[in-house]
């Protein structure tokens, strides 16, 4: 198998959990606009989202310093910031669901 096709197949499979977490968070945030708690973001999904968020922020800080020193790439920096944003979606969705659950329990 060619190196390019092997790389494209393996990268696609490795990125599935990342896009799954981002998609679940987006679905939950859209449902929150209708005051629905489904799909529920579980604790382990929020932890994975937080790891993506924190890792993206830490690596973006390194990328920013490399970019301004002249050895970094703007595309690499944009990719790291995208990781941070998409990881933050799941964390935000979990937080919003907890707030909605508490407000429904108090009413």
C-alpha positions in Angstrom: 0.0 0.0 0.0 1.3 3.5 -0.8 2.4 5.7 2.0 0.0 8.4 1.2 -3.1 6.2 1.1 -2.0 4.3 4.3 -1.5 7.6 6.1 -4.9 8.9 4.9 -6.6 5.8 6.1 -4.9 5.6 9.5 -5.3 9.3 10.2 -9.1 9.0 9.4 -9.5 6.2 11.9 -7.4 7.9 14.6 -9.5 11.1 14.3 -12.9 9.4 14.7 -13.0 9.7 18.5 -12.1 13.4 18.3 -14.9 14.2 15.8 -17.3 12.0 17.8 -16.7 14.0 21.0 -17.0 17.3 19.1 -20.2 16.2 17.4 -21.8 15.0 20.6 -21.0 18.3 22.3 -22.5 20.2 19.3 -25.7 18.0 19.4 -26.0 18.7 23.1 -25.6 22.4 22.7 -28.2 22.5 20.0 -30.6 20.5 22.2 -30.0 22.9 25.1 -31.6 25.7 23.0 -34.8 23.7 23.3 -34.3 23.0 27.0 -33.6 19.3 26.4 -31.1 17.3 28.3 -30.7 14.6 25.5 -28.2 13.7 24.2 -26.6 13.6 27.7 -22.9 14.3 27.9 -21.4 11.8 30.3 -18.5 12.5 32.6 -16.0 10.5 30.6 -16.9 12.5 27.4 -16.5 15.7 29.3 -13.1 14.5 30.6 -12.0 13.7 27.0 -13.2 17.1 25.8 -11.3 18.8 28.6 -8.1 16.9 27.7 -8.5 18.1 24.1 -9.2 21.6 25.3 -6.3 21.8 27.7 -3.9 20.1 25.2 -5.0 22.4 22.5 -4.4 25.5 24.7 -1.0 24.3 25.9 0.2 23.4 22.4 -1.3 26.7 21.0 0.7 28.6 23.6 3.9 26.9 22.4 2.7 27.5 18.8 2.2 31.2 19.4 5.7 31.6 20.8 7.1 29.6 17.8 5.1 31.7 15.4 6.3 35.0 16.8 9.9 33.8 16.8 9.6 33.0 13.1 9.9 29.2 13.3 6.2 28.4 13.6 3.4 27.9 11.0 0.2 29.9 11.0 -1.7 26.8 9.8 -0.3 24.7 12.7 -1.4 27.4 15.1 -4.9 27.6 13.6 -5.2 23.8 13.8 -4.3 23.9 17.5 -6.8 26.7 18.2 -9.4 24.6 16.4 -8.7 21.7 18.7 -9.1 23.9 21.7 -12.4 25.3 20.4 -13.9 21.9 19.5 -12.7 20.4 22.8 -14.4 23.2 24.6 -17.7 22.4 23.0 -18.1 19.2 25.0 -17.0 20.9 28.3 -19.5 23.7 27.7 -22.3 21.3 26.9 -21.7 19.3 30.1 -21.7 22.5 32.2 -24.9 23.8 30.5 -26.6 20.4 31.1 -25.6 20.4 34.8 -27.1 23.9 35.2 -30.3 22.9 33.4 -30.7 19.8 35.6 -30.2 21.9 38.8 -32.7 24.5 37.6 -35.3 21.8 36.8 -34.8 20.1 40.1 -35.3 23.4 42.0 -38.5 24.3 40.1 
